[in-house]
Amino acid sequence: MRTLQDYRVTDANQGIRQFTQRLSMQEINDLAAYYGRPGKNEITMKNSTALRSLSILALVEGASLVALIGIAMPLKYFADLPEAVRVVGMAHGILFLWASTTLALVVSRGHLSLLKGASVFAASLIPLAGLWSHRMLVRTMRNQGNSKW
């Protein structure tokens, strides 16, 4: 296998051009494998990890919304404990921002379609819809064949 050192040139860009113009497709694939280009299994693993993280975040964020509306709000208005909303609301806000950021990254990297991403976001605004989001994301991972769930 040829390497860049075989072409004794002073200009790096010129050397790379000369080097790549003389390579066959098989040699390019060999070089990519030699220099550590991620293989198909690694890309699939990253996709699965991203979707799994989003799925877990959807469950946790959905549970925090249920806790906010079903526990903290009644405590505030019926038991005169506004601290419950302050604490649970802060936790829910942080989880919502974290989940929204993760969702934006997953969609922008192409791990999830825009339509499914929009539905996951809409579900994050509805109590108990985090369960649906989780189920849809697990089903997506199973359909892609890269999840053991």
Backbone bond lengths (Angstrom), bond angles and torsions (degrees), N, CA, C in turn:
res aa  C-N    CA-C-N  psi(-1)  N-CA   C-N-CA  omega(-1)  CA-C   N-CA-C  phi
1 M - - - 1.440 - - 1.528 107.89 -
2 R 1.319 115.52 135.63 1.462 120.39 179.11 1.521 110.34 -83.73
3 T 1.320 116.17 150.20 1.461 121.11 176.93 1.520 108.52 -125.84
4 L 1.324 116.28 173.74 1.469 120.38 -179.69 1.524 111.82 -64.33
5 Q 1.316 118.09 -27.41 1.458 120.29 -179.60 1.525 112.02 -68.14
6 D 1.336 117.90 -18.62 1.461 120.69 179.04 1.532 111.83 -69.75
7 Y 1.316 117.78 -20.41 1.464 122.13 -179.51 1.519 108.53 -106.19
8 R 1.238 119.26 90.93 1.461 123.15 -175.84 1.527 109.43 -72.31
9 V 1.324 115.55 86.85 1.464 121.56 178.45 1.520 108.48 -123.62
10 T 1.326 115.47 156.00 1.461 119.32 -178.59 1.519 111.58 -89.67
11 D 1.318 118.25 -31.22 1.460 121.61 -179.06 1.529 109.11 -90.96
12 A 1.314 117.31 119.99 1.462 121.15 -176.16 1.529 111.20 -63.42
13 N 1.329 117.58 -43.11 1.464 119.92 -179.19 1.521 111.13 -63.35
14 Q 1.332 117.30 -41.10 1.455 121.29 178.82 1.536 109.43 -64.08
15 G 1.322 116.53 -41.65 1.460 120.15 178.87 1.509 112.12 -62.76
16 I 1.308 117.04 -40.87 1.470 120.79 179.33 1.519 109.97 -66.20
17 R 1.348 116.97 -41.78 1.467 119.79 178.03 1.528 110.94 -61.31
18 Q 1.320 116.42 -47.56 1.461 119.96 178.92 1.515 111.04 -61.51
19 F 1.292 115.16 -41.99 1.460 121.22 -177.66 1.526 111.00 -63.26
20 T 1.321 117.42 -48.32 1.462 120.69 -175.40 1.520 112.21 -75.68
21 Q 1.325 118.90 -28.24 1.462 120.31 179.58 1.522 111.33 -68.84
22 R 1.301 118.32 -25.19 1.460 121.88 -176.24 1.527 112.98 -96.24
23 L 1.312 117.11 1.55 1.467 119.71 -177.14 1.522 111.45 -92.97
24 S 1.310 115.03 145.44 1.456 119.96 171.31 1.536 108.11 -85.00
25 M 1.306 116.15 168.87 1.461 120.44 179.94 1.527 110.70 -62.81
26 Q 1.315 117.52 -37.80 1.460 121.03 178.88 1.523 110.64 -63.27
27 E 1.337 116.98 -41.23 1.458 120.26 179.11 1.526 111.16 -65.97
28 I 1.334 116.74 -37.29 1.467 120.04 178.11 1.533 109.80 -63.98
29 N 1.322 116.37 -43.21 1.465 119.68 178.23 1.529 111.39 -65.04
30 D 1.338 116.58 -39.00 1.463 119.94 177.51 1.525 111.09 -63.07
31 L 1.341 116.38 -43.31 1.468 120.17 179.02 1.527 111.02 -63.96
32 A 1.325 115.92 -41.77 1.466 119.42 179.81 1.524 110.18 -61.91
33 A 1.324 116.75 -40.96 1.461 119.90 177.89 1.517 110.93 -67.93
34 Y 1.341 116.75 -39.52 1.465 121.35 -178.61 1.523 111.82 -65.33
35 Y 1.344 116.77 -41.65 1.463 120.59 -177.06 1.517 113.08 -88.29
36 G 1.308 118.16 10.04 1.460 120.92 168.40 1.505 116.93 86.74
37 R 1.324 118.68 30.72 1.457 119.44 173.39 1.522 107.47 -63.89
38 P 1.345 118.13 135.23 1.467 118.60 -177.72 1.523 110.89 -62.38
39 G 1.308 114.97 136.35 1.450 120.33 179.10 1.520 111.45 -82.99
40 K 1.318 116.09 178.17 1.453 121.35 -177.25 1.528 111.82 -61.20
41 N 1.310 117.92 -39.01 1.460 120.43 -178.90 1.519 111.70 -64.76
42 E 1.339 117.77 -36.58 1.463 120.11 179.83 1.518 110.94 -68.54
43 I 1.333 117.61 -40.62 1.462 120.43 179.21 1.526 109.41 -65.41
44 T 1.323 117.47 -42.09 1.458 121.30 178.30 1.522 110.53 -61.74
45 M 1.334 116.56 -40.19 1.455 119.63 179.90 1.529 110.20 -63.54
46 K 1.317 117.97 -42.36 1.458 120.26 179.18 1.525 110.52 -63.38
47 N 1.330 116.96 -40.35 1.449 121.45 178.59 1.519 109.69 -62.21
48 S 1.319 116.90 -47.12 1.459 121.60 -179.94 1.525 110.98 -63.03
49 T 1.324 117.23 -41.95 1.464 121.18 179.82 1.522 110.72 -63.81
50 A 1.320 117.33 -42.18 1.461 120.97 179.65 1.524 111.22 -63.65
51 L 1.321 116.69 -45.63 1.468 119.74 179.47 1.524 111.65 -67.65
52 R 1.331 117.31 -37.39 1.459 120.03 178.43 1.529 110.56 -64.53
53 S 1.332 116.64 -42.49 1.467 120.43 178.15 1.520 110.76 -62.01
54 L 1.328 116.51 -43.97 1.462 120.03 178.94 1.520 110.70 -64.24
55 S 1.321 117.26 -38.39 1.455 121.25 179.28 1.527 111.38 -62.59
56 I 1.318 116.45 -45.17 1.466 120.42 178.86 1.528 110.68 -66.01
57 L 1.327 116.35 -41.11 1.467 119.59 177.83 1.523 111.17 -63.06
58 A 1.329 117.57 -37.20 1.468 120.15 178.15 1.524 110.46 -61.83
59 L 1.325 117.00 -41.20 1.464 119.93 177.91 1.524 111.90 -65.21
60 V 1.323 116.58 -47.20 1.466 120.28 -176.50 1.532 110.47 -66.96
61 E 1.331 116.87 -42.84 1.465 119.95 179.64 1.524 110.38 -65.68
62 G 1.334 117.04 -39.69 1.464 120.32 177.15 1.517 111.92 -63.38
63 A 1.331 116.41 -39.48 1.469 120.25 177.91 1.523 110.89 -66.04
64 S 1.331 116.89 -36.52 1.470 118.88 179.02 1.532 111.00 -68.64
65 L 1.328 117.23 -33.64 1.470 120.00 176.60 1.525 110.48 -67.65
66 V 1.331 116.30 -41.77 1.467 119.64 177.16 1.523 110.45 -63.25
67 A 1.338 116.91 -41.39 1.469 120.41 178.25 1.520 110.98 -64.03
68 L 1.318 117.04 -39.29 1.466 120.58 179.44 1.525 111.17 -64.82
69 I 1.325 116.58 -48.69 1.466 119.95 -175.72 1.530 111.78 -80.05
70 G 1.335 117.15 -38.47 1.462 119.62 -173.81 1.516 115.02 -88.63
71 I 1.336 117.88 -22.43 1.468 119.77 -177.59 1.527 111.72 -117.55
72 A 1.334 116.53 -54.32 1.464 119.72 -173.02 1.529 112.79 -69.63
73 M 1.323 117.88 -41.72 1.472 119.49 -179.61 1.537 111.94 -64.93
74 P 1.348 119.37 -45.32 1.466 117.86 175.51 1.534 112.87 -62.01
75 L 1.344 117.14 -36.36 1.461 118.81 176.78 1.521 111.48 -63.87
76 K 1.314 117.03 -36.35 1.467 120.43 -179.86 1.532 110.53 -66.68
77 Y 1.326 116.51 -46.67 1.458 118.79 -172.57 1.527 114.46 -89.24
78 F 1.319 117.95 -30.06 1.462 118.98 -177.18 1.526 113.32 -99.74
79 A 1.328 117.95 -27.80 1.459 120.93 -178.88 1.530 111.87 -111.38
80 D 1.336 116.78 3.63 1.468 122.77 179.11 1.539 111.44 54.88
81 L 1.345 115.74 49.33 1.462 122.13 176.96 1.537 109.72 -121.98
82 P 1.327 117.58 79.68 1.469 119.19 -178.79 1.532 113.54 -68.25
83 E 1.324 117.16 -16.02 1.470 120.01 179.35 1.526 111.42 -64.18
84 A 1.325 117.53 -30.33 1.462 121.26 -179.76 1.523 110.45 -61.27
85 V 1.333 116.43 -44.21 1.469 119.83 179.08 1.520 110.20 -68.33
86 R 1.307 116.71 -36.48 1.460 120.05 -179.87 1.528 110.68 -62.32
87 V 1.316 117.33 -45.69 1.472 121.65 -176.97 1.531 110.83 -73.58
88 V 1.324 116.54 -52.89 1.464 120.03 -177.35 1.527 110.49 -67.90
89 G 1.318 116.93 -35.71 1.466 120.48 178.12 1.521 112.26 -64.27
90 M 1.323 116.54 -40.72 1.465 120.41 177.14 1.524 110.83 -63.83
91 A 1.328 116.12 -45.19 1.468 119.92 178.93 1.524 110.62 -62.35
92 H 1.323 116.83 -43.56 1.459 120.41 179.26 1.534 110.81 -63.98
93 G 1.312 117.27 -40.55 1.463 120.45 179.42 1.522 112.21 -62.12
94 I 1.307 116.19 -43.69 1.471 120.34 178.55 1.529 110.19 -64.55
95 L 1.333 116.82 -45.10 1.465 120.04 178.95 1.525 111.92 -63.77
96 F 1.338 117.01 -37.88 1.463 120.79 179.04 1.528 110.52 -64.23
97 L 1.326 117.06 -44.97 1.464 120.10 178.38 1.531 111.16 -64.04
98 W 1.315 116.91 -41.62 1.463 121.60 178.90 1.528 110.77 -62.46
99 A 1.333 116.01 -46.27 1.464 120.38 -179.84 1.528 111.14 -66.04
100 S 1.327 117.33 -39.78 1.468 120.50 179.25 1.524 111.33 -65.55
101 T 1.325 117.00 -40.48 1.461 120.87 177.58 1.525 111.01 -65.55
102 T 1.310 116.56 -43.54 1.462 120.67 177.64 1.524 110.71 -62.76
103 L 1.319 116.81 -41.57 1.462 120.92 178.02 1.525 110.79 -61.95
104 A 1.330 117.39 -43.96 1.474 120.61 178.79 1.530 110.89 -61.72
105 L 1.320 117.47 -41.28 1.465 120.36 178.66 1.524 111.55 -66.41
106 V 1.329 117.26 -42.59 1.461 121.06 -179.41 1.523 110.84 -63.73
107 V 1.327 116.93 -42.54 1.467 120.25 179.47 1.526 110.60 -70.07
108 S 1.336 117.49 -41.27 1.468 119.80 -178.04 1.524 112.28 -66.94
109 R 1.317 117.61 -27.77 1.473 120.90 178.47 1.520 112.45 -87.33
110 G 1.326 117.44 -0.92 1.459 121.13 175.53 1.513 114.93 82.66
111 H 1.322 117.91 13.60 1.461 120.08 178.72 1.523 111.71 -77.31
112 L 1.330 116.08 -18.35 1.456 121.83 -177.49 1.521 107.29 -143.84
113 S 1.331 117.21 141.45 1.464 120.20 -179.54 1.531 110.25 -69.56
114 L 1.312 115.14 160.31 1.461 120.66 -179.39 1.529 111.19 -63.75
115 L 1.326 116.84 -38.27 1.460 120.77 179.85 1.536 111.12 -64.97
116 K 1.331 116.53 -45.32 1.463 119.42 178.09 1.519 110.61 -66.86
117 G 1.322 117.56 -36.68 1.460 120.80 177.01 1.521 111.75 -62.81
118 A 1.345 116.00 -41.75 1.463 119.90 178.30 1.530 110.88 -65.37
119 S 1.329 116.44 -37.19 1.468 118.64 179.36 1.527 111.37 -70.20
120 V 1.338 117.68 -35.71 1.468 120.22 175.93 1.530 109.49 -64.80
121 F 1.335 117.17 -41.23 1.464 119.78 178.92 1.528 110.75 -64.65
122 A 1.337 117.09 -45.59 1.469 120.01 179.11 1.531 110.59 -61.01
123 A 1.324 116.57 -37.93 1.462 120.05 179.62 1.523 111.74 -67.55
124 S 1.332 117.27 -26.04 1.468 119.36 179.65 1.530 111.74 -70.93
125 L 1.319 117.10 -12.60 1.468 121.16 179.13 1.526 112.62 -92.91
126 I 1.332 117.00 -8.30 1.462 121.95 -175.38 1.531 109.35 -113.61
127 P 1.338 117.72 129.00 1.468 119.38 178.24 1.532 111.69 -59.38
128 L 1.304 116.51 141.21 1.464 126.80 -179.71 1.526 114.00 68.80
129 A 1.326 119.51 -2.13 1.463 121.05 178.04 1.527 111.55 -78.64
130 G 1.331 117.68 -11.65 1.458 120.47 174.24 1.519 111.62 -61.99
131 L 1.339 116.84 -30.19 1.464 120.84 175.76 1.521 110.40 -64.26
132 W 1.333 116.55 -41.87 1.464 120.78 177.60 1.524 110.25 -64.55
133 S 1.335 117.25 -43.18 1.467 120.74 179.11 1.521 110.84 -60.26
134 H 1.316 115.79 -44.89 1.457 120.29 179.42 1.528 110.34 -59.64
135 R 1.306 116.95 -47.08 1.460 121.05 -178.90 1.533 110.96 -63.33
136 M 1.325 117.47 -41.83 1.461 121.09 179.72 1.525 110.92 -65.08
137 L 1.337 117.57 -39.58 1.468 120.83 179.72 1.528 111.11 -69.44
138 V 1.324 117.25 -38.75 1.467 120.08 176.95 1.523 109.57 -65.06
139 R 1.308 117.45 -41.54 1.464 121.29 177.44 1.531 110.57 -62.62
140 T 1.320 117.38 -39.65 1.467 121.07 177.22 1.525 110.47 -62.55
141 M 1.339 117.41 -42.34 1.465 120.41 178.61 1.530 110.80 -64.52
142 R 1.321 117.09 -40.10 1.466 120.22 179.02 1.526 111.00 -65.48
143 N 1.328 116.81 -41.18 1.467 120.70 179.95 1.524 111.41 -64.70
144 Q 1.333 117.02 -32.35 1.459 120.73 177.90 1.520 110.95 -79.01
145 G 1.312 116.68 -11.16 1.457 120.91 175.88 1.515 114.73 76.17
146 N 1.329 117.58 21.74 1.471 118.89 -177.40 1.522 111.34 -127.59
147 S 1.321 116.35 38.92 1.456 119.45 175.54 1.520 109.21 -142.81
148 K 1.310 115.66 145.03 1.458 120.69 176.80 1.515 110.98 -100.48
149 W 1.320 117.89 13.29 1.467 121.61 -178.82 1.490 109.28 -75.47
